[in-house]
Amino acid sequence: MAAAKLMTLQDRILQIDHIQARRYSKLAEDSMEIATQGIIRHLRACARMEVNPDASAVREIIDDALNGRRVFAETSNDLLAA
């Protein structure tokens, strides 16, 4: 049985869309944290529903992070549910 290769979030975004990967890599610290949380949630939701991640959703998450907006509401169970 082959071991699963670990992949960075940057690499995963690069697989989705190279333009968004470049935008993500240029984010400042606060914006990067917001975008990271949103993108991870998007990837987990796509995995649960067995669909491919959407490049336009990643773009929107990054745009919102640049404006300081989180694209999701946090609850105490969000991290466990995602």
Secondary structure, 3 states (H helix, E strand, C coil): CCCCCCCCHHHHHHHHCHHHHHHHHCCCHHHHHHHHHHHHHHHHHHHHHCCCCCHHHHHHHHHHHHCCCCCCCCCCCHHHHC
